Amino acid sequence: MILLFKKKGLLRFLSAIETSNAVIRTLLRAGLKIQYSEGFHPKPKVSFLDTVATGVIDLALYVNVKLEETVDNLDIENLKRGIKDVSVNGLELDEIFPIEINLNEIVSSYEYVLFSRKVPALEQVVYKHSGKSFVPSEVMEHCEVTLKKGLYMVKYTVDRQKIFNPYLIDGVFLAIRTKAFSKETELRDLLNKNGGKPS
């Protein structure tokens, strides 16, 4: 089963591990019967797509959950209500897709929207924590920069193999991951139309 969450507000400052723990706790509080791994330290079979940097609002927080029961037997609307009732403020369930699929095999890129009070330095060399340098504009695809009410808005897609922390760009004060894509198709549409199978 695939769940789509939105991580907003103060929860955007959670680390990847803290986000994972918050989601899993929410699912367990909602009473989901999740499969566990075998061994001395069994863990719930819950997996995530690529994480966002701390401070990034995530509207494409896809979660893959392995349940003890088959998805065909689920009451989706009742499940939605149960999860929403126990979700913490800032972690919002958006949609449930009752299908079994490995998201990591089909997701190819993400869309981001950034906001800056000055012209964003997209051509300026920046350095990752690893010490590697890159130029943001060289890894951004379909990049659009617009000026609205004194704020610069940058919208772009980035290959999942080239993801970077958007706050490394000088001037950016707010970053949002808005969508995930499988090639040219938005993941949400793919999961709704084809059961997750690329057409």
Residue pairs with C-beta under 8 A, 6 or more apart in sequence:
1 64
1 65
1 66
1 67
1 71
1 74
1 96
1 97
1 98
1 99
1 100
2 62
2 63
2 64
2 65
2 96
2 97
2 99
2 101
2 103
2 191
2 196
3 27
3 62
3 63
3 65
3 83
3 93
3 95
3 96
3 97
4 60
4 61
4 62
4 63
4 93
4 94
4 95
4 96
4 97
4 188
5 23
5 58
5 61
5 62
5 63
5 91
5 92
5 93
5 94
6 57
6 58
6 59
6 61
6 91
6 92
6 94
7 14
7 19
7 52
7 57
7 58
7 61
7 90
7 91
7 92
8 57
8 58
8 59
8 90
8 92
9 89
9 90
10 90
11 19
11 22
11 88
11 89
11 90
11 91
12 54
12 55
12 56
12 57
12 58
12 90
13 54
13 55
14 22
14 54
15 54
16 48
16 51
19 48
19 51
19 61
20 46
20 48
22 88
22 91
23 46
23 48
23 61
23 63
23 91
24 44
24 46
26 83
26 86
26 87
26 88
26 91
27 34
27 44
27 46
27 65
27 83
28 34
28 44
29 86
30 79
30 82
30 83
30 85
30 86
31 82
32 65
32 67
32 79
32 83
33 67
33 68
33 69
34 44
34 45
34 46
34 65
34 66
34 67
34 68
35 44
35 45
35 66
35 67
35 68
36 42
36 43
36 44
36 45
37 43
37 44
37 45
45 65
45 66
46 63
46 64
46 65
46 66
47 63
47 64
47 103
47 104
48 61
48 62
48 63
48 64
49 60
49 61
49 62
49 103
49 104
49 107
49 180
50 107
50 110
50 160
50 163
52 58
52 175
52 177
53 165
53 166
53 167
53 175
55 167
55 175
56 165
56 166
56 167
56 175
56 176
56 177
57 174
57 175
57 176
57 177
58 176
58 177
59 94
59 176
59 177
59 178
59 179
60 110
60 111
60 177
60 178
60 179
60 180
60 187
62 103
62 107
62 180
62 187
64 101
64 102
64 103
67 74
71 98
71 99
71 100
72 98
74 98
76 96
76 98
79 96
80 93
80 96
83 93
84 92
84 93
87 93
95 188
97 191
97 192
97 196
99 191
99 195
99 196
101 191
101 195
101 196
101 197
103 187
106 182
106 187
106 190
106 196
106 198
107 160
107 180
107 181
107 182
107 187
108 159
108 160
108 181
108 182
108 183
109 141
109 157
109 158
109 159
109 160
109 180
109 181
110 157
110 158
110 160
110 163
110 177
110 179
110 180
110 181
111 155
111 156
111 157
111 177
111 178
111 179
111 180
111 181
112 154
112 155
112 156
112 157
112 158
112 166
112 175
112 176
112 177
112 178
113 153
113 154
113 155
113 175
113 176
113 178
114 120
114 153
114 154
114 155
114 156
114 166
114 169
114 172
114 174
114 175
114 176
115 151
115 152
115 153
115 154
115 172
115 173
115 174
115 175
116 151
116 152
116 154
116 169
116 171
116 172
116 173
117 150
117 151
117 152
117 171
117 173
118 152
118 171
119 152
119 171
120 145
120 152
120 154
120 169
120 170
120 171
120 172
121 136
121 169
121 170
121 171
122 135
122 136
122 137
122 140
122 143
122 145
122 154
122 169
123 135
123 136
123 137
124 135
124 136
124 169
124 170
125 133
125 134
125 135
126 133
126 134
126 135
126 136
126 164
126 168
126 169
126 170
127 133
127 168
128 134
128 164
128 165
128 168
134 164
136 164
136 168
136 169
137 143
139 158
139 159
139 162
139 164
140 156
140 157
140 158
141 156
141 157
141 158
141 159
142 155
142 156
142 157
143 154
143 155
143 156
144 154
144 155
144 156
145 152
145 153
145 154
146 152
146 153
146 155
147 153
152 171
154 172
157 181
158 164
166 172
166 175
167 175
179 186
179 187
179 188
180 186
180 187
180 188
181 187
182 190
182 198
183 198
185 198
185 199
190 196
190 197
190 198
193 199
